Amino acid sequence: MKLWKKIVFGVLALLIVAAIWFYPKYEMLQLSIHLFDEDRIVENFRSFNKVWPVSELKAPVEKHVYPRTSNIDLPLTFEYDGETFSTEQFLKDSWTTGFLVIQNDTIVYEDYYLGNTESTRTISWSVAKSFIATLFGIAIEERHIKNIEETVEVYLPELIGSGYEGVRIKDVLQMSTGVAFNEDYGDFNSDINRWGRGFALGESQDAFAATLENELEPGTVNHYVSINTHVLGMILTKATGRTITDYMQEKIYDPLGMEYDGYWLIDGSKMEMALGGLNLTLRDFAKLGSLYVHEGDWNGSQLVPKSWVAASTIADGAHVQPIDGDFGYGYQWWIPESTEGEYIALGVYNQNIYINPSTNTVIVKVSANPHYNDPSYIPSNDLAALELYRSFR
């Protein structure tokens, strides 16, 4: 073969290899850049596994299927901040893709919108944090982790020198690490968006966590830092010697009888996106709520310690109390001002698992709201959604 042909073939081979390596990253980066575009957001939120590396959760053979009745009538209206809102319009305006109400362990309302169905797996965003906290409670019960008074570097010496050195695990659970972090999704240059672009390129989340610095005394101020949950995920994997997916499969997914396969998004190091990368169906999200309604008991098996459920779902320090009508914080659960012991898992773009143990009510809402970052847009407001959920009696 002539030399010029060898050179041409060599260049072509290099281009093909480069394309094979780079194109998936290009697709992931494009998805990230256009993730919340109004004309793409709904499809994007149910399609991550088409372009992203994932770790699969397999539905067990023995599935738990909720009993159900015919759909009850939705409350026509509800009140928030002195105004009356139409329930139906609120669901529409917040771009709801699935809405489920369970009372006394029975589905009393279930509906899907914008092309979603009962088998659609959709991104949880920060609702995933409550699943991580649940696994954490199980790992403590199994003595993989001694207690939450230990500091992070006991399990993660690689974070010595970062903002997490000397921080108690309890402060990580309560979003009170003192780590400096800008969580503004509407700010292109915020820390959370900087992390997101790196994640899209397959960069290590562990390495990102090690770059963060401390700005406040740990355990004194509740400041929401999503990477805190990644640190919890790092501790889980180090302490158990297992991936989050593998541990969750055994401890939650199989015992709860999930109906459908689920998945976690993973980074280039195959570490799960613990802070928000869990994708499940509406009913399978609800099963975590049902587990907590029953204080960690599932059909007679205590999957999660009752004491952990209780500790997770209260605001037990002055710095995590609900103030002026806003939410307080537990162990990766949001705590509203309430006389009924309510709590809620919240994810950006209006993902919710609401739990009222006094009325045995679980409500799950998944959404793809492109107007989420507009603070004046009431259908994006989590406190308004809370009042909708409270209207179910």
LOMARNU-338434 format. One record per residue (C-alpha): residue number from 0; residue in three letters; x, y, z. Coordinates in steps of 0.05 Angstrom, whole numbers. Example, Ala and Ser with C-alpha at 12.3 -4.5 7.8 and 13.67 -1.06 7.14 Angstrom:
# LOMARNU-338434
   num   residu        u        v        w
     0      ala      246      -90      156
     1      ser      273      -21      143
END
This chain:
# LOMARNU-338434
   num   residu        u        v        w
     0      met        0        0        0
     1      lys       26       68      -18
     2      leu       49      113       39
     3      trp       -5      166       26
     4      lys      -59      113       31
     5      lys      -31       89       97
     6      ile      -32      160      123
     7      val     -104      171      101
     8      phe     -127      106      132
     9      gly      -89      123      196
    10      val     -122      191      201
    11      leu     -190      161      187
    12      ala     -179      109      241
    13      leu     -160      163      291
    14      leu     -221      204      272
    15      ile     -267      144      282
    16      val     -236      128      350
    17      ala     -242      201      370
    18      ala     -315      203      347
    19      ile     -332      140      386
    20      trp     -300      169      448
    21      phe     -325      240      443
    22      tyr     -395      235      413
    23      pro     -428      206      476
    24      lys     -397      263      517
    25      tyr     -421      312      465
    26      glu     -492      284      471
    27      met     -489      289      547
    28      leu     -463      360      544
    29      gln     -517      380      495
    30      leu     -570      349      539
    31      ser     -543      388      598
    32      ile     -541      454      560
    33      his     -612      447      535
    34      leu     -639      406      593
    35      phe     -690      458      616
    36      asp     -710      488      549
    37      glu     -785      494      547
    38      asp     -792      453      483
    39      arg     -747      397      509
    40      ile     -754      393      584
    41      val     -811      343      588
    42      glu     -777      293      542
    43      asn     -709      305      573
    44      phe     -734      288      643
    45      arg     -758      219      622
    46      ser     -701      203      574
    47      phe     -635      208      611
    48      asn     -618      135      599
    49      lys     -618      146      524
    50      val     -555      189      527
    51      trp     -526      180      597
    52      pro     -488      122      629
    53      val     -533       91      682
    54      ser     -533       37      736
    55      glu     -596       -5      733
    56      leu     -642      -25      790
    57      lys     -681      -88      772
    58      ala     -753      -98      791
    59      pro     -760     -160      834
    60      val     -804     -219      816
    61      glu     -848     -206      877
    62      lys     -879     -138      864
    63      his     -921      -96      911
    64      val     -982      -70      873
    65      tyr    -1022      -19      911
    66      pro    -1097      -33      917
    67      arg    -1136       23      885
    68      thr    -1205       54      880
    69      ser    -1234       97      826
    70      asn    -1203      166      824
    71      ile    -1233      212      876
    72      asp    -1252      282      855
    73      leu    -1194      330      863
    74      pro    -1207      389      910
    75      leu    -1232      443      863
    76      thr    -1190      497      896
    77      phe    -1140      508      952
    78      glu    -1115      570      990
    79      tyr    -1044      596      991
    80      asp    -1020      663     1018
    81      gly    -1090      692     1019
    82      glu    -1105      673      947
    83      thr    -1149      618      918
    84      phe    -1120      572      865
    85      ser    -1153      522      819
    86      thr    -1124      453      833
    87      glu    -1130      431      760
    88      gln    -1097      495      734
    89      phe    -1042      492      786
    90      leu    -1024      421      764
    91      lys    -1024      443      692
    92      asp     -984      507      704
    93      ser     -930      471      742
    94      trp     -922      423      683
    95      thr     -942      362      724
    96      thr     -926      296      689
    97      gly     -953      250      742
    98      phe     -996      258      805
    99      leu    -1012      204      855
   100      val    -1050      204      921
   101      ile    -1047      145      969
   102      gln    -1090      144     1031
   103      asn    -1093       85     1080
   104      asp    -1045       47     1033
   105      thr    -1094       51      975
   106      ile    -1087       92      912
   107      val    -1146      141      911
   108      tyr    -1121      184      854
   109      glu    -1072      172      797
   110      asp    -1063      210      732
   111      tyr    -1009      224      680
   112      tyr     -998      283      635
   113      leu     -954      308      578
   114      gly     -942      239      551
   115      asn     -921      203      615
   116      thr     -952      137      634
   117      glu     -950       90      695
   118      ser     -887       58      667
   119      thr     -850      123      653
   120      arg     -786      130      693
   121      thr     -771      202      708
   122      ile     -716      240      743
   123      ser     -725      253      817
   124      trp     -674      308      826
   125      ser     -666      321      901
   126      val     -721      272      920
   127      ala     -664      223      912
   128      lys     -631      253      975
   129      ser     -685      222     1018
   130      phe     -670      153      989
   131      ile     -596      163     1006
   132      ala     -614      183     1077
   133      thr     -656      120     1083
   134      leu     -598       76     1061
   135      phe     -554      113     1110
   136      gly     -600       94     1168
   137      ile     -598       22     1146
   138      ala     -522       23     1142
   139      ile     -518       50     1213
   140      glu     -564       -4     1238
   141      glu     -520      -56     1204
   142      arg     -458      -24     1238
   143      his     -424       -6     1172
   144      ile     -424       65     1200
   145      lys     -414       74     1274
   146      asn     -455      137     1286
   147      ile     -470      206     1258
   148      glu     -427      242     1309
   149      glu     -365      217     1273
   150      thr     -331      265     1225
   151      val     -328      256     1150
   152      glu     -254      242     1145
   153      val     -261      180     1188
   154      tyr     -289      147     1126
   155      leu     -262      193     1073
   156      pro     -190      212     1087
   157      glu     -186      238     1015
   158      leu     -228      297     1038
   159      ile     -177      320     1090
   160      gly     -159      391     1071
   161      ser     -227      404     1040
   162      gly     -286      440     1070
   163      tyr     -311      373     1097
   164      glu     -253      359     1143
   165      gly     -276      360     1216
   166      val     -350      363     1197
   167      arg     -397      315     1232
   168      ile     -438      267     1190
   169      lys     -499      295     1225
   170      asp     -483      364     1198
   171      val     -477      334     1128
   172      leu     -546      301     1136
   173      gln     -576      367     1160
   174      met     -545      410     1105
   175      ser     -506      448     1158
   176      thr     -434      434     1137
   177      gly     -413      507     1130
   178      val     -386      492     1061
   179      ala     -389      550     1012
   180      phe     -434      535      954
   181      asn     -480      572      905
   182      glu     -541      528      890
   183      asp     -575      577      842
   184      tyr     -598      537      782
   185      gly     -614      601      745
   186      asp     -542      626      750
   187      phe     -499      596      694
   188      asn     -436      604      734
   189      ser     -463      578      800
   190      asp     -428      520      835
   191      ile     -485      473      821
   192      asn     -484      488      747
   193      arg     -408      484      746
   194      trp     -414      415      778
   195      gly     -468      397      727
   196      arg     -425      413      667
   197      gly     -368      372      696
   198      phe     -416      314      709
   199      ala     -439      317      637
   200      leu     -367      308      614
   201      gly     -358      248      659
   202      glu     -315      282      711
   203      ser     -309      253      781
   204      gln     -358      280      832
   205      asp     -311      256      887
   206      ala     -257      302      859
   207      phe     -307      360      855
   208      ala     -326      351      929
   209      ala     -253      355      948
   210      thr     -248      425      918
   211      leu     -301      456      962
   212      glu     -281      501     1020
   213      asn     -312      519     1087
   214      glu     -340      588     1102
   215      leu     -383      578     1164
   216      glu     -379      541     1230
   217      pro     -408      471     1218
   218      gly     -473      456     1253
   219      thr     -494      529     1260
   220      val     -528      549     1195
   221      asn     -574      509     1149
   222      his     -546      523     1080
   223      tyr     -568      476     1024
   224      val     -509      445      988
   225      ser     -526      387      941
   226      ile     -455      361      943
   227      asn     -466      345     1016
   228      thr     -509      287      993
   229      his     -455      264      947
   230      val     -409      261     1007
   231      leu     -461      218     1042
   232      gly     -460      173      981
   233      met     -384      169      984
   234      ile     -388      148     1057
   235      leu     -440       96     1041
   236      thr     -398       64      986
   237      lys     -334       66     1028
   238      ala     -368       39     1091
   239      thr     -409      -17     1059
   240      gly     -359      -35     1004
   241      arg     -416      -34      955
   242      thr     -444       13      903
   243      ile     -505       54      920
   244      thr     -544       16      867
   245      asp     -524      -52      894
   246      tyr     -540      -34      966
   247      met     -606       -1      948
   248      gln     -626      -62      906
   249      glu     -620     -107      967
   250      lys     -643      -61     1022
   251      ile     -699      -22      989
   252      tyr     -715      -42      918
   253      asp     -727     -116      928
   254      pro     -762     -112      996
   255      leu     -810      -57      974
   256      gly     -830      -97      913
   257      met     -816      -42      862
   258      glu     -860      -52      800
   259      tyr     -811      -28      747
   260      asp     -737      -24      734
   261      gly     -704       41      756
   262      tyr     -636       71      747
   263      trp     -584      119      775
   264      leu     -544      166      731
   265      ile     -470      154      741
   266      asp     -407      194      728
   267      gly     -344      174      690
   268      ser     -319      137      752
   269      lys     -385       98      755
   270      met     -406      134      818
   271      glu     -480      147      825
   272      met     -507      218      823
   273      ala     -530      211      895
   274      leu     -554      283      899
   275      gly     -609      275      847
   276      gly     -598      221      794
   277      leu     -650      170      814
   278      asn     -702      154      760
   279      leu     -765      115      780
   280      thr     -838      109      763
   281      leu     -890      148      802
   282      arg     -915       88      842
   283      asp     -844       65      859
   284      phe     -827      134      886
   285      ala     -890      129      929
   286      lys     -865       65      963
   287      leu     -812      105     1001
   288      gly     -869      149     1027
   289      ser     -909       88     1047
   290      leu     -849       59     1083
   291      tyr     -841      123     1123
   292      val     -916      128     1139
   293      his     -907       60     1172
   294      glu     -845       83     1210
   295      gly     -798       39     1170
   296      asp     -840      -24     1174
   297      trp     -860      -59     1110
   298      asn     -910     -116     1117
   299      gly     -882     -136     1184
   300      ser     -808     -127     1167
   301      gln     -771      -68     1198
   302      leu     -731      -47     1137
   303      val     -710       20     1167
   304      pro     -701       30     1242
   305      lys     -762       66     1272
   306      ser     -715      111     1310
   307      trp     -681      132     1245
   308      val     -748      150     1212
   309      ala     -766      192     1273
   310      ala     -698      227     1276
   311      ser     -697      240     1201
   312      thr     -764      274     1199
   313      ile     -758      327     1253
   314      ala     -718      391     1257
   315      asp     -679      378     1320
   316      gly     -635      440     1324
   317      ala     -646      515     1327
   318      his     -611      525     1260
   319      val     -656      476     1222
   320      gln     -724      499     1248
   321      pro     -779      522     1201
   322      ile     -782      597     1207
   323      asp     -834      648     1183
   324      gly     -874      595     1146
   325      asp     -814      567     1108
   326      phe     -788      496     1112
   327      gly     -740      469     1164
   328      tyr     -695      409     1152
   329      gly     -685      339     1179
   330      tyr     -639      285     1152
   331      gln     -649      300     1078
   332      trp     -724      313     1088
   333      trp     -758      381     1089
   334      ile     -799      397     1151
   335      pro     -856      448     1147
   336      glu     -889      483     1206
   337      ser     -942      432     1224
   338      thr     -984      404     1280
   339      glu     -992      337     1243
   340      gly     -920      314     1235
   341      glu     -918      326     1159
   342      tyr     -853      324     1120
   343      ile     -834      324     1046
   344      ala     -780      305      997
   345      leu     -769      363      949
   346      gly     -734      362      881
   347      val     -723      421      835
   348      tyr     -772      432      778
   349      asn     -828      408      826
   350      gln     -814      336      845
   351      asn     -847      319      912
   352      ile     -862      262      960
   353      tyr     -908      289     1013
   354      ile     -922      249     1076
   355      asn     -974      261     1130
   356      pro     -970      204     1180
   357      ser    -1029      230     1220
   358      thr    -1076      220     1161
   359      asn    -1037      161     1129
   360      thr    -1029      202     1066
   361      val     -974      199     1014
   362      ile     -975      245      953
   363      val     -925      242      896
   364      lys     -919      295      843
   365      val     -868      292      786
   366      ser     -862      352      739
   367      ala     -820      385      686
   368      asn     -832      458      700
   369      pro     -789      503      656
   370      his     -809      565      697
   371      tyr     -783      536      763
   372      asn     -729      589      771
   373      asp     -779      647      768
   374      pro     -792      664      841
   375      ser     -855      703      823
   376      tyr     -887      643      789
   377      ile     -932      613      842
   378      pro     -941      544      810
   379      ser     -865      534      821
   380      asn     -872      549      895
   381      asp     -862      488      940
   382      leu     -901      521      997
   383      ala     -960      531      950
   384      ala     -956      457      931
   385      leu     -956      439     1005
   386      glu    -1022      474     1013
   387      leu    -1050      435      955
   388      tyr    -1029      370      988
   389      arg    -1060      392     1054
   390      ser    -1127      400     1019
   391      phe    -1132      324     1012
   392      arg    -1170      298     1073
END
